[in-house]
Amino acid sequence: MSAEITLKIGQEVKVNGEVFPVLLDEVEILEAAQRIQGEAAQIEQTPAGIRAFAEKLTAFVDSCLGQGAVAKIAGGRKIGVVNLLALVSHLTKAIGQNYADTLAEYAPRK
């Protein structure tokens, strides 16, 4: 006897009307978010330091949602560090919540 199973593989997120596949798994996202938090506390408060940190945030979002994701989200406008941090925060929170919801789906019922 065989059984058919269906697994939810991957996630998608919608940001500013654009749908993006989530290319990293939950552990990779958590590790990157923790690394970014540590770096945020130590960024050099100069234009060059802030620009370098913005590039790291952009690289993280692009690695998570696909190359050019930040540019699509920004719609051709410049996006600053504050908005990039908010995007990373919302993104990690949404993906983390999806992970928790999925775990709860499969948890044994009492």
HUTANOR-V758874 format. One record per helix or strand. SS is the DSSP state (hx for helix, st for strand). FROM is the first residue (numbers start at 1). LEN is the number of residues. If there is no record, write none. Layout:
<<SS FROM LEN> <SS FROM LEN>>
This chain:
<<st 11 5> <st 18 5> <hx 26 15> <hx 47 19> <hx 69 6> <hx 81 26>>
